[in-house]
C-alpha cells in the first residue's frame, strides 16, 4: 500500500472474523485463529506504513448492520487502510448474492444475518486510489462454489488492491491458522524488507500448499513473483523406512541430453515483473489444451529444477496448473498430476514441508475418484510419507502428521510399515521439546 504525497495521515486496520467453515466435521477455516495470529504482527507491517494507526478486531460479531457501521468508519479513515476478512462464503436461499457468513448465519437467514459482499465495495468505493488493501482468506460452502466458478472472481472495490484465496468445499484445512494467512504472515516476518502487496501475495501463493482448484485473486496469470527461495535445503536423512526406495520423480526428465527445450523462456512485459518463465497458452476455441501436447513443458521444468533454478521451475508449474484448473476443473486428473509435479519440485528444492502437504492433498484427491489400491493413490501416499520423514522441523512435521496418517489409514493395501512408522514418529514428535 503506497502513501500518496508527503503528508501522512492516520491509518486503520480492520480485521473481520466471520463464521467458521466446517463440512462434515472437517475444519476448513477457523477465522478466530487467523485474527489471533494477525494480532501478533506489527500494524506498520500490515499497513506497509509507519503512520499512527488504529486497529479494530471483529470476532464473533453477528449483526450485519453493526458490521456495516464498523466498515463505514474504517473507510472514513484518511490514511492507509487494510481490511482483512476470513470465514465462510455463502449465498442466500435464491443463490443470487454472495455473503460473508457471521456467527448466526444459515442459508435461510443469510440476507439478514450475514455481510453482503457487495457492501464491501459500496463502502470502499469513495476511498482514494492507492490507500486501500483488501485481503481475504475464505472457504466457500457447497452452494456457493458453483456461483464463484461462474463469476471467476470476487470483486471488492475498484478503489482497493484486492488479494486473497477462496478454498473450494470438501477440502480440509488446518485446525490452526489457515494456509494462506499463515504463509502471508511468514513472508512479512522473514522478508528483509516489507514486500509490496502484489509481491507479498505472489510469494504467499508460491509457498502455500493451497488445495487444488482454490480461487486465487489475483491469479497466477496476473502476478509474477521475482526470484525467491522457498527455504533453505533440508539435510537428507532417512528415518524409519531405510529399505524402501524414495518414490520416483513425478517430473519427467528431458528425453535426451542437449535436446531442444519444450518451452523456451518468455518475457512478461508491462506492469508485471519480468521473469524467465513459460506461461501457459490462453485457451482458444475448439481446443481444450492448445499447445499443451505440442509443447509439453515438463521436460523444461525438470531441467530448471535440476540446474538449481527451483523458483523458476515452481512458478512455471503453477502457471500450467492454473491453466489446467481453468480448462479441466480442480478435481480433474490433469489438475491432480500438476499438484504432484509441484510436490516433486518442492522435494527437489528441499522444501519437504510443502512437498508433504501437496502429496497428501494429491493422494486425498485421487482417493475421491480412484480405489484405495490404485497405483497412483499408493504412489502419492508413499511420496507423502517419504517427504514427511525428511522433514526436520518439529512443528511442521507435527502439524502434517495427522493428515498423513489419515491418508495412510485409508489405504489397506499399502505396506503397513508406512502407517506404523508414521504413528511412532508422530508420538515421538509430541514428546519432543516444543511438542506441547
ZIFENUR-V979720 format. One line per field, one symbol per residue. phi: phi as a letter, one per 20 degrees, with the letter a starting at -180 (. if undefined). psi: psi as a letter, one per 20 degrees, with the letter a starting at -180 (. if undefined). burial: + if it has 16 or more other ideal C-beta (glycine too) atoms within 10 Angstrom, else -. Layout:
BEGIN
phi: ???
psi: ???
burial: ???
END
This chain:
BEGIN
phi: .eefnffddfdbdddddeffdcblmefdbdfffffffffeeggfffeladfgbdccddcnfcdfffffffffffffffdfcdddcbqdeccfffmdcecefdfdecgfdgfdccegfffgfffefefffndccdccccceeffeggfffffmbbfcafedeccrbceffndfdeecffgffffffffffeffcfffgffgffffffeeeffgngedcffffeccffgbefrfgdgebfcodfedffgffedffgfbfnffffbffceedmeeffbecdffffgcgncfcfnfffcfffgfffffffenefffffffffffffffffedofdfgfffffffffffffffenefffffffffffffffffdcffdfgffffffffffgfffeeeffffffffggfffgfffecfefgffgffffffffffffefgnee
psi: pqoprhpprprppoppobqqoqpljppgpnhhhghhghiipphhhgilqjqpqqpppnojqjohhhhhggghghhiphbqppoppqbpprrrhikhqqqopahjprhijhhijrophhhghghihjqqqjjppppqnrpprhihghgghggjrnqgpiiqppqaqpprqipqbqjcprgggghgghghhiphqoqrghgggghghhhqmqqpipoppqrhhiqoprppphrqqppooqnglhjpqqqqqioqrqhqpirqqhorqqppaciqppqnrnqqqqqqpjohmpighhmoighhgghgghjjmhggghggghghghghghhhqhjqhhghhhghghghhhghijmhgggggghgggghghhhirqijphhghgggggggghhiioioggghhhhgghghgghhjnhiqpihggggggghhgghhiqpji.
burial: +-+-------++++++++++++----++++++++++++----+--++++-+-+---+++-+--+--++-++--++-+-++++++++++++++-----++++++-+-+--++-+++++-+++-++--+---+++++++++++--++--+-----+-++-++++++++++++++++--++++++++++++-----++-+++++++++++++++++++++++++-+++--+-++--+----+++--+--+-+++--+-------++-----------+-+++++-------++-+----+++++++++---++++++++++++++++++++-+++-++++++++++++++++++++++++++++++++++--+-----++++++++++++++++----++++++-+++-++--+--++--++-++--++--+-------
END
